[in-house]
Each structure stands twice: as structure tokens, then as C-alpha cells.
């Protein structure tokens, strides 16, 4: 019984660690998607790119990169960020959202 437990325990630990990592990445992606929408709305209101980036960083938890594009009448914000700390940092996340420019 002890030998079976000694063999199975590392596998169970690995599976639990992978599940926890997946939850962290999914949570970061959801925050990044919300942040992209907020940044696009700010850009649509006429805010500067620096203000939109500050809003996105606050909502996403920091560490984001912002790229904007304009396709009249829309203005789009694309955010990129890493998946988290440690090994999760190798995962690159991306979220894009658009808003009507001049939406006041």
C-alpha cells in the first residue's frame, strides 16, 4: 500500500498543480478581456492612449501591453500580458475589444 501511494502521490500532485495553473491563467484572461473593453471605451471617449493604458493596467492587475488601431467608426484596443508568475509567464495572453470612436 505504501509503495502504491509513493508512486501515485507525485502524479496526483502534478495534476493538482496543472489544474491550479489553468485556473490562474483563465482568471488572468478574463481580467485582460475586461481591461481591453475598458481601454477601448476610454479611447472611444477621446481619452489619450496613456490614460487608456493606465485603466487597462488597473483592471488587469498590471503588466499589460497596449496596441491601438482605428477602423472608422471603431477604435480598437489590443492588450497582451503574460499568463502569470513562474512557468505560467511563458504563456502569452491576448484580448481585443473595439468601441465606437467619439462615443462621448
Number of C-alpha atoms within 10 A of each C-alpha: 5 7 7 8 10 10 10 11 11 11 11 12 11 11 12 12 12 12 11 11 17 14 12 15 20 13 15 19 21 13 19 27 23 17 29 31 22 21 34 29 24 25 28 23 15 15 15 12 17 12 14 24 25 16 18 29 21 14 17 22 14 14 13 21 14 21 12 17 12 13 10 9 12 17 20 24 28 22 26 19 21 18 22 18 12 7 9 14 13 11 12 13 19 17 19 20 20 23 21 18 20 15 13 11
